[in-house]
């Protein structure tokens, strides 16, 4: 997922968005994240800035070893209404640090019912 690209998540569905992390803005070098802790936070764009989701990520192999963050989202994790009035940040956490790895708009989508 590119920086500031819209993250689209489906309400009531299991999903696992992922980000390949780079050391350069031009995405020419992959960031090895061995031992890192990460968390995806999604918030409403309302005056109270209410949290919608806060899930930890796991580090795995992307283009190189330990260069991809994947966040598992269970069907029951997202209960807010559909819409575009959300934003998110993928944080590097731990060791007293909180550093943004990705930030951008989030769209919650209500999928069609299955028959």
MARBA-281583 format. One line per 4 residues: number of its first residue (from 1); for each residue x, y, z of C-alpha. Coordinates in Angstrom, 1 decimal, padded with zeros to 4 digits. Layout:
// residues N
NUM) X/Y/Z | ...
END
This chain:
// residues 115
1) 000.0/000.0/000.0 | 001.4/003.4/-000.9 | 001.6/006.3/001.5 | -001.7/008.1/001.9
5) -003.5/005.6/-000.4 | -007.1/004.9/000.8 | -007.4/001.9/003.0 | -010.7/000.1/002.2
9) -012.0/-002.3/004.8 | -015.2/-004.4/004.7 | -017.6/-004.3/007.6 | -018.3/-007.7/009.0
13) -015.5/-009.5/007.1 | -012.2/-011.2/008.0 | -009.4/-009.4/006.3 | -005.6/-008.8/006.5
17) -004.3/-005.6/004.9 | -000.6/-005.4/004.6 | 002.1/-002.8/004.0 | 005.6/-003.2/002.5
21) 007.8/-000.7/004.4 | 010.6/001.1/002.7 | 013.5/003.2/004.0 | 013.2/005.8/001.2
25) 010.3/007.8/-000.1 | 011.0/006.5/-003.6 | 010.5/002.9/-002.4 | 014.0/001.9/-003.6
29) 015.1/000.1/-000.4 | 013.1/-002.2/001.8 | 013.1/-001.7/005.6 | 014.0/-004.8/007.7
33) 011.7/-004.7/010.7 | 013.0/-007.8/012.7 | 011.8/-007.4/016.3 | 009.6/-004.4/015.7
37) 006.1/-004.0/017.2 | 003.4/-002.3/015.2 | -000.2/-001.2/015.6 | -002.9/000.0/013.2
41) -005.2/002.6/014.6 | -008.3/003.8/012.8 | -010.2/006.8/014.1 | -013.3/008.8/013.1
45) -012.9/012.3/011.6 | -015.2/013.8/014.2 | -014.4/016.3/017.0 | -014.0/013.4/019.5
49) -011.5/011.6/017.3 | -013.0/008.3/018.5 | -011.0/005.1/018.0 | -012.7/002.6/015.6
53) -009.9/-000.1/015.6 | -006.6/-000.7/017.3 | -005.0/-004.0/016.2 | -001.4/-005.1/016.4
57) 000.5/-006.1/013.3 | 002.8/-008.9/012.6 | 006.1/-008.7/010.7 | 006.7/-011.1/007.9
61) 008.4/-011.5/004.5 | 007.5/-009.1/001.8 | 010.0/-008.3/-001.0 | 012.8/-009.2/001.4
65) 013.0/-010.8/004.9 | 010.8/-009.1/007.5 | 009.8/-006.1/005.4 | 006.0/-006.5/005.5
69) 003.5/-005.6/008.2 | 000.2/-007.5/008.2 | -002.7/-006.6/010.4 | -005.4/-009.3/011.0
73) -008.9/-007.9/011.3 | -011.7/-010.2/012.4 | -015.3/-009.8/011.1 | -016.4/-008.6/014.6
77) -013.6/-005.9/014.8 | -015.4/-003.3/012.8 | -018.9/-002.3/013.8 | -019.0/001.4/012.8
81) -021.2/002.6/009.9 | -019.9/002.6/006.4 | -018.4/005.7/005.0 | -015.3/007.8/004.3
85) -015.2/009.8/007.6 | -012.3/007.7/009.0 | -008.5/007.9/008.9 | -005.8/005.5/010.0
89) -002.1/005.3/011.0 | 000.1/002.3/011.1 | 002.5/002.9/014.0 | 005.9/001.4/014.9
93) 005.5/001.0/018.7 | 007.6/-000.3/021.5 | 010.8/000.8/023.3 | 009.0/004.1/024.3
97) 008.6/005.0/020.6 | 005.6/005.7/018.4 | 006.6/006.4/014.8 | 004.2/006.5/011.8
101) 004.9/004.0/009.0 | 001.7/004.8/007.0 | -001.1/007.3/007.4 | -004.1/008.0/005.2
105) -007.8/008.0/004.7 | -009.9/004.9/005.5 | -013.2/003.9/003.8 | -015.5/001.4/005.5
109) -017.5/-000.6/003.0 | -020.7/-002.5/003.7 | -020.5/-005.6/001.5 | -023.4/-007.2/-000.3
113) -025.1/-010.0/001.7 | -024.3/-013.5/000.7 | -027.1/-015.8/-000.4
END
